[in-house]
Amino acid sequence: MKISRKQALKTALAGLVSIPAVARNHHSNKSQDFINEFSEAWKSSRDYTLKVFNQMPEEKFEYKYTPESFSFRTQFVHCITFNAAQLCGRLNLKNPNETKKKEYWSKLTKVELEAELNNFYDWVEKTLKDLPEKTLEKEEAYAGGNIPVWRLFYALENHIIHHRGQAICYLRLNGITPIGYIGW
């Protein structure tokens, strides 16, 4: 195949023009390693969360072990709404749940709430992958100190682990043997 000098120069120029756009979206190895590692753990979190969630029969979704405790439903709604609010508030993002009031969440069927959980996990994954590297490295106030944004993602996963553990206790209190632990 023959290519003219003019065509070769056009191709080279187009490549040079596109380099800044590609570089803006490229993460360093350190950031990409974190994204890859967290994404893998996030998939396991979703899998385990949904398995725990789906063990409770829908008719027991309002179960509380004391009047002031969260219901089984609220354990999961709280994970979605609190974690999204934390990311959005700290990263100046539009909250995907801002128009969904308490009544919305309380009327969802089991299938609908499962869809919301999946939407939440998808949203966090997309949010992470769309963040510029400088944002991942930016320091944010957290728990009386400062942490880089990338660590905030682990803190939010830890929050889910806490509430998923609560949900496991709810299963046991209702005579349901929880599935075995699913690790990374």
Disulfide bonds with the S-S distance in Angstrom:
none
